[in-house]
């Protein structure tokens, strides 16, 4: 954006400023003793100027919103046209309890649902399975069969509400249940909107709720891509997730690099299966974290959009503009919130909300202030939702598109994160791709190293966390917390047993037999899963058949 003569002039003026103004001031007033680094431990300079941008090409690297390379946003009007979807990730106990919470949130102004499933559901076990003991309904809602999904969405019109489901290994099963429930409401599959997370690669790296080995897991994902492109065209078939990579301790650049590398693997797998990139890639979505370093986070989101657009255009030859767009959901950083002085978390979540909005997110979940202690109460989840609403309607940051564009720091940081992320992608390519890099332990090791450095800085008080290693107080009172009664497990098991007694078990066995045959073949598995779901085969029964055919993944130990 500046010619070489202008940059040389600015460089000389900066040197004069440092010599005449900055250095004498620092000698007289040394300033704060803080380490001036980002949340990712990158050094932050005193000031940024055009020389930090070098030969930045505005048209090629920044451009305008709604067109390639989408640095400034995926829509021309962004929030002037429509605000981001406000989702509060929710689910606990039984389907009845979660249904009541969803209706409460919708009454409070939430504009989309986001379903949290309990751990047993996430790894494909029924509530009465021995491994489920103590986990039923604890970190999300317990779902055993279509009957639970019918209760979960009772009275919620699925043609008017978009639903996001955080589910991975059993994603095909939960999607099938959702399709059937919508059809029972009279809503055809072609009309439903929402997202399944369905990102198994990050489970191997950072989260751990996997079932099957990588190859059959990728087959399930591409089967979903193919089925939905024909029958559920408005559904986002995957949410490629950097959120959990960041929660595990990665830097901002690692979050982007590893997430987009996973995205590359999914796109390549779908192409190898014979799918058209300009068709299925329009329904890919992403899921990122928002941490406390506001400016670094804004730059991260901008860099991710630009890098993904370049990858889709140059690597995969995408021509459809929508296939080049990186559309993403954001959740504020759960691991940044503290059990100490939990009300301080409201300020943290506000900063993170601003980062997501200034970075151009398409939907947003704001964590509740009691996140580090328990599932949210009605009060805490309402405060979290109000945080989004205040930013949307009172802060002014949604009134213009990409308002921080042109900041020397933001543009320089966008370039830096893009380059760092691309370096990780190139390294993964040299290792043979994401699956190979996971098997070698490379990605896990990189995240572990970053996490150790970050926590070490906190322990040495080189990084301040208010209320944890500085500004501590004696806390006499704890906030009221939501507690899931252990009786939920007994209640859920009774419902499951009653459902099994009342269903047509001959039809169930026939559907599971047909599912096994399809799983052993190369045919698309979604129709067989739908057939099993319709006759009330349980999640555990369906996943049990797939476990027998596909096997189970064993984690690579990285030391």
Buried (B, 14 or more C-beta within 10 A) or exposed (E): BBEEEEBEBBEEEBEEBBEEEEEEEEEEEEEEEEEEBBBBBBEBEEEBBBBBBEEBEBEEBBBBBBBBBBBBBBBEEBBEEEBBBBBBBBBBBBBBBBBEBBEBBBEBEBBBBBBBBBBBBBBBBBBBBEEBEEBBBBBBBBBBBBBBBBBBBBEBEBEEBBBBBBBBBBBBBBBBBBBBBBBBBEBEBEBBBBBBBBBBBBBBBBBBBBBBBBEBBBBBBBBBBBBBBEBBBEBBBBBBBBBBBBBBBBBBBBBBBBBBBBBBBBBBBBBEBEBEBBBBBBBBBBBBBBBBBBBBBBBBBBBBBBBBBBBBBEBBEBEBBEBBBBBBBBBBBBBBBBBBBBEBBBEBBBBBBBBBBBBBBBBBBBBBBBBBBBBBBBBBBBBBBBBBBEBBEEBEBBEEBBBBBEBBBBBBBBBBBBEBBBEBBEBBBEBEBBBBBBEBBBBBEBBBBBBEBBEEBEEEEBBBBBBBBEEEEEEEEEEEEBEBEEEBBEBBBEBBEEBBEEBEEEBBEBBBEBBBEBBEEEEBBBBBBBBBBBBBBBBBBBBBBBBEBBEEBEEEEEE
